[in-house]
């Protein structure tokens, strides 16, 4: 310490500790602070060498625009830049409220890239703000000013290694250390008791084993108290109040004061002095700090010291690209309880805790109770520079009535990757739509030890997205009925006055009305300049009443709105898609859109919150986005693009997002690739194909015959070929049951490898959770590392008929397609309307072919009876003749097994 001190001390003639005349020492804060900065600069460089791309982060939060605050902040930012700290300045206006300030602090608290947060005082706001509340809003681990009550409490208890010390007292201790004088056993006097200097200075000296006295405005005989001080620290805020003759000879004097007194000899008319009368005190003190150039520079240096120290603490638990997440340890029970019993016994963590663990900020999360939360789309903006993770899609063979466990495998795989293999992973699944009969399987949220919990919350209304879609559908139907009624009852002049009312003495078109004018080819902006013919064109939609079937419109409109919700990439995209949605037609056969009805804006308002993905968790505490439920029969049948994009950002480049495609690879996977991936711009890395022995036996025609199991395996081979058509590696997951024989399992494995699968893995996610899917997770990891030249099944430029034929032949095994006269007319119409470049989404039941033909259906003709244009969703929907399709109505719906008491138990 003395060797360092020799470079920063200047000497004057005073009496030393032994009473003899000695060279007085003036402690230079400028030089000491520079040495501290050089040391910190080396520390930061060492951090970067071990963690490339890492920098300590500092944020200075200011309210208002005071000149003195601006000066202090510029000094801090300059020092941070010199050391290599990534410092940012957040300035709130002087109109900021206390709530706004606290909200800004919370946002910084949750940002892992920031390790130090300074709230610049005073808070210059026109609104009343509780400084104590604002100061204590700073997270203690980021409170590099050391001003929170928690850090102050730890300091007062002597927990110096577990708190941040206020910068000015910390700098004072550093300057005392430079003198080489031992603090232990000395009499120390602190003048001042502020929270920033006096009180923490007392604690620091006390825990350094000095005998400490605090003096203040009520202290009697201050001169006598000062005269007993071996170490004197003054922070009273009164110019030159401590006289030189009060100071004990040879004492260490640390002057924290900064005061301005008149001085006519200076250009400014004033000069800076401390709380100690420097000219007289320097004649008696052994060591003294000047003002300026003493304590002041040390305050900024110690602020940087605390920031670097905070970054070092952060790095002790920092694993680049890894979440700090706690998974729930499973203790499977045998025999296995029911799915509902497992869900109710699960101690799920609060959803806000899970959100924080995966990198979401509290302001980005909207809790719906304890276990569900909507996530705001601003996350995508904040994380736009974050590279995406690996993208895995789970599909399967054509499902049988009891299901093969696609969702269970999806959730088990995510639990294996996360809880077992310590890899960031999120599942993205569709929201269940149990319908009025609760389906035969109930809510599609997985099962056993690989399910979303609480299952009843996930299976029923969730966050009311489906209800928002229903309300939007009803609004469109009401708008159609209303328009039909009033066009038949009112003149076009009266309707025009209603649609374009007089406001503030003038008429103006709304933006949707201007678009309708453009659609009609009327190039006028002023409503008063329209001719009678143009007014009639504008107001008369002339909807064909014979084309308005409430039941059919309710289904088709609701189906397309849900598909739009799933395929939208932003609120603006949602509104644009809704505006293009064709809901009926006029008497001449021309399409009528929601924009023509002028309901696009209110539809967007209704669906705005439904656009936000819902975050839940699995039995093991792995994150799940559960969002949107488009039909697989008549839409693309996948979860939302936004959920997938958000998840890919959150997991980071080394993480995995596992989503699923409904039904088999011939239907759901085809739509996933050719529709969803086209609009999302995302390219998957791996396909997981789920199969079960019992389902393959059913596809073979007999569940007992191993020969027919081999025949049923032809169906698996066909589905693997369908998946491989897109250029991706396929990992087959055999969801095993205790009834499966070893011979059956070996046969399925062998057949899958012959079909070109990358790997075949047996898994038991239902009975063992993530532990039962570890081998699957490892296989998926390996598969994701191989090159995969992804390709679509067809180009969009291909004619509509050829796109339908390509899907029918390559995915369904058809020899050809048969287009009805109506379908041919629709192809001509849509080509004329410029819709020929849309992808196709063939509407057919998943069992339409497999229910009639075992194995792999081939050499049949696929009948297309109609083609519908879902312009808003962005695809054409060829409709297969479904007169031979099996019923979806179960014999024993699951509502027989549900009541309030069974759910609450």
NORVEN-V70065 format. One record per run of one state. SS is the DSSP state (2 for helix, 1 for strand, 0 for the rest). FROM is the first residue (numbers start at 0). LEN is the number of residues. Records with the same first field share a line. If there is no record, write none. Layout:
BEGIN
SS->FROM-LEN / FROM-LEN
END
This chain:
BEGIN
0->0-1 / 5-3 / 15-5 / 27-1 / 50-6 / 63-3 / 83-2 / 92-5 / 109-6 / 119-11 / 136-3 / 142-6 / 157-2 / 162-4 / 179-7 / 191-6 / 207-3 / 215-6 / 227-3 / 234-7 / 242-1 / 246-5 / 255-3 / 262-7 / 273-2 / 276-1 / 281-5 / 289-5 / 316-22 / 345-5 / 357-4 / 367-5 / 375-2 / 382-7 / 396-9 / 420-4 / 429-16 / 447-2 / 453-1 / 459-5 / 489-2 / 499-2 / 503-2 / 507-3 / 520-6 / 529-2 / 539-3 / 543-1 / 547-2 / 567-3 / 579-2 / 586-4 / 597-2 / 607-1 / 611-2 / 618-4 / 626-11 / 638-2 / 651-4 / 661-3 / 680-5 / 691-1 / 700-5 / 724-4 / 735-6 / 754-4 / 763-1 / 784-15 / 810-5 / 819-1 / 832-6 / 840-2 / 843-17 / 870-4 / 880-13 / 897-2 / 904-1
2->1-4 / 28-22 / 66-17 / 97-12 / 130-6 / 139-3 / 148-9 / 159-3 / 166-13 / 197-10 / 221-6 / 243-3 / 277-4 / 294-22 / 338-7 / 350-7 / 361-3 / 377-5 / 405-15 / 454-5 / 464-25 / 491-8 / 510-10 / 526-3 / 531-8 / 544-3 / 549-18 / 570-9 / 593-4 / 599-8 / 608-3 / 640-11 / 664-16 / 692-8 / 705-19 / 741-13 / 764-20 / 799-11 / 820-12 / 893-4 / 899-5
1->8-7 / 20-7 / 56-7 / 85-7 / 115-4 / 186-5 / 210-5 / 230-4 / 241-1 / 251-4 / 258-4 / 269-4 / 275-1 / 286-3 / 364-3 / 372-3 / 389-7 / 424-5 / 445-2 / 449-4 / 501-2 / 505-2 / 542-1 / 581-5 / 590-3 / 613-5 / 622-4 / 637-1 / 655-6 / 685-6 / 728-7 / 758-5 / 815-4 / 838-2 / 842-1 / 860-10 / 874-6
END
